[in-house]
Amino acid sequence: MLAAIVGFIFPSLSTAIFPYLPYILFFLMLLTLLGMNQNALIKAIFKPGIWRYALIHSVLLTVISCAIAKMIGGSSAFILGVAGVAATGSLFATPAIARSIGLDALEAMAMTIASTLAMPVVLFFNLLIFQDDGFQLDMVSYIQRLLIFIAGPMLFSAIVYRYVPNPLLLRVHGKISQFTIILVFAFPFGLVGTFRNVFDISLSSGLFYSAVGLGLTVLFFAVGYFLCRRPNDIDSALLAATAAANRNVLLTYTVAGSFLGPEFVILMGAIQIPTASLPLFVRWLKPQLLKRAQQNEPVSNL
């Protein structure tokens, strides 16, 4: 959260680091995958509930958010930007965020991968539906970027996990991850520069996009929580809500940024501070929900 705020205060520094973010993202995705138990992860990914979540994350939230954008009179470029954010998979930092607030990191990784795999398909249809004459999809470039930035880390991590002895892999990954976590700060820092420039041009426009960024984050969190809530299982609902609200917009930009128009770049920055604030919010919210659930439990007659 502080990284996003500092990037907002110093937009020139944020803009300077922005071109290097796709390379940082590639290695962070790779290192995150290498740190997970591949067999357990594959089993988790094939759970039906994970793919139901992926449909909520991408398809349902696209319908809801774009319908709201249309209702408030958004332009075609604005709706296209919202559609790009809604199609985006969960952050690859979601497992680390889940672990930090006492939630299941393995299930968070399964949700992340499922929503990331769904993203190309949903994004493709979103582009076909919402693009205007100014933004046309180049399928060759689109497929090349999908192969490099999504299939590449997944395939490479699977090969390394298959042929490198597990004790050695875990030892090396443990050493590297102590330093790579610092690189996560680069994303909120580097993504808010263009958003800050909107404030310099027009305060009212900046406040509007701030409200949209906050609204999208709240919408994704609330829908994820209420649709994935199970009886007596607050953790699962909070995990779905956290994964739904954490959006890997840089990956979407890297794969299809030139097709999504200028509004997407602004929205990409507008959601950074609300998204980065989520761990603090969930850390506060979880005890409140647990306390409420305990108060609502029926008293035993024994």
N, C-alpha and C positions, 0 to 999 in steps of 0.2 A: 504494500500500500504506500509506504514511504517512497519507494522507487518511482511509483507512478506520480506521486505529488512532486518529487524533485524534477522528473522529466517535464511535468507541466510548467514548473517555474522556469526551467531552462530549456525552452523548445529547440534552440539551435543545437544543443548537445544531444537532445533526443533525436532530432532529424539526422544528425551525423552518424549515430549508431544504427539507425533503421536499416540501411542496406546490408548490414552484416547479420541481421537477425535470422534469415533463413538458414544460414550455415550453422549458427548456434542451435537452431531448432532441430536440424537433422541429427546432430550428435547427441542432443539431449533425448530425442526420441529413441535413438539407438541404445544409449546407456540405460535409459529407463527399462527398455525391453530386456536388456542383458541382466538386469538386477532382479527379474521376476523368475519364479519357478515355472519353466515353460510347460511342463506336463500339467501342473495344477491350473495354470492359466488357460490352457486349451480346454480343459474340462469345464472351467467356469464360463468360457465364451460360448460353449454349446448349450448352456442352460436356456430354456425358452424365455425365462423372465428377462434375461439380458437383452434379447432381441426385441421383446416387447418394449423394454425401456428405450432401445435405439429408435424404434418407430415413434415413440412419444417425443424423444429428444429432437429428431430431425423433421419427421413428416407432420405430426400434430402441431408442434410449435411453429412450423412454417405457416400452416393454415391459420392459426390463431393470430400470430404476430402480423402477418401480411393483411389479414382481414381488418385488424385494428388500424394498421397504417393506411389502408384504403378508406376506412371510416373517418379518419381525421383529415382526409384530403391530401394525403401525401402524393408527391409527384411520382412518375414512373421510375425515375432514377432513385428516389428515396425508398420506394417499395422494393426495388431490386437490391439495394444495400441491406435492407432489413431481411430479405429472403436469403442473402448470403450469410448473414450472421446466424439465422435460424437453422441453416443447413449444416453449419460448422460442428464438427465433432468436439468432444470434451478435451480439455487440456491434458497433455501428457504429464503434467505436474499434479494432476488430480489424485493419484495414489499417495503421493507425499503429503498433500493437503489432507486427505482422508486420515492418514496415519496420525497426523499432528493433532487431529480433533477426536481421536479415539474411534474411528470408523474402519471398516474392512478395506485394506489397501488392495488386496487381490481382486475383490469384486469391483472396486473402483477401476482397476486396470482393465478388467473385462468390459466394463461399460465404456471405457475410453476407446478401446480397440473396436468394439461393435459400432459405436457412433462414428468413429473415424472411417470404418469400412463402408458405412451407409452414406457418409457425406458425399462421395463422388457421384453416386446415383441421384440422390436428392438434389444436390447442387446442379447437376446436369439438367434435370427437369425444371428447376427453379429458373435457370438461365433461359431455357426455351420459352417458359411461360412469361417471364417478366422483363426480358431484354427488349429494348427498343432498337430502332435503326442505328443508333449511335454505338451500340455495344454488341458485337457479334462474336460467337464462340468459335475459336480455332481449335478443332478437335485434335489435330496432330500435337499442338503445343500442350493442350489439356492432358492428353494421355501420357505424353512424355513426362510432365511434371508429376502426375499421379504415380508413375512408375518410380521416379527418383525419390520423391519425398514421402510416399506412403509404403509402397511395396519394397523399396530399397532397404530402409531400416529393419522392417519385419523379416525380410529374407536373410539379410546379413546376420541379424541376431540369432535366427534359427540355425544358420550354418555354424556360427561360433559356438553356440550352446551345444550343438551336436558333436563337434570335434575337439573342443577344448575341455580338459578335465574340470569337473564342476568345482572342486576345492580351489584350484588355481583361478578359475573365473571369478568366484566369489571374493577371493582375496584381492585380486586386482581391481575388481569393481568397487569393493569397499574402500580402497585407497583413493580411487579416482572420484567417487561420488562425494567425498568430503570437500572437494574443490568445485565440482561441476554445479553443485547446488547454488553457488554464488552466481552462476550464469543465468539462473532463472530470473534474477532481478533485472536482467537486461530487457526482458520483454515488456513489462509495464513501463519501464523507463523509456524504451525506444519507440513505443507505439502511440504515445500521447502528443507527439510534436505537432502533427497536422491538426489534431483536435484543438490544441492550444492556439494555433494560428487562426482558427475560426473566431476565437474570442478577440484577437487583435483586429480583425476585420469588422466584426459586429458582435457586440455584447449580447444582444437579444438572440442572435443565431447560436452563439455559444451556449447560452442558457437553455435554449430549445434542445440542442443535441445532448446536453447534460441530462435533461429530463428524459429524453428518449433512451439514453444509455442506462440510466437508473431503472426506467420502466421495463426495458427488456430483461435486465438482470432479475428484477423482482418477479416478472411474469414467468421466466424460465424456472426460477427457484420454486415458486408457488405451485406451478403445474407439476413439476417433478415431485414435489413433496406430496401433494394430495392424490395424485394418480398412482403413486407407487407406495402409498401408505398401507401397511398391513396391521391387523389387530395385534396389539402388544409388541410391536416391533418398530420403535421410533427410529432406530439406527438405520434401517433400510430406507425409510422415507427421507431421512436427512442426507444419506449418501446419494440417493437419486437426485434430490434437489441440488446438492452441491455439484454433482457431475453435470447436471443440466445447465446450471448457471455459469460454470467455468467453460469458456469457449475458446478453442484453439484457432482464433481468427487469423493468426499469422500463417498457419498452414493453408487456410482457405485463400488468403491473399497470395501466397506463394504459388498455389496451383492455378488460381483463376482470377487474380487481382485485376488484370487488365480488362477482364470481361465484366467486372462488377461495378465499374464506374466510380466516380469520386466520392459519392455518399458513403460507400462502404468503408473507405479509408478513414473518414471522419468518425463513423460509428465504431470502427475498430478501436479508436482512441477513447471514445466516449464511455465505453463499457469497462475500461481498465480500472479506474478507482473503485467503482462499485464491486467489480469482480474480486479485486485484491482485498477488499474489506470483508469478503464472505467468511474466511476462517474465524475472524474475530466475532462476527455475528453468530455463526453456528456454535462457537464455543460458549457464547452467552445463552443462545436459544436452547441448546440441548438440555441443560439442567432444568430450565423452566418447563419444558415439555415432559420430562421425566417426573417432575414434582406433580404436575397436573394429572398425569396418568396414574400415579400412585393414589392421589386423592379421589380419583374416579373409580378405583378398584372396589368391587363389592366386599363388604366385611364378612369374613368367614364365620360360620355358626359353630365351628368346633371349639 
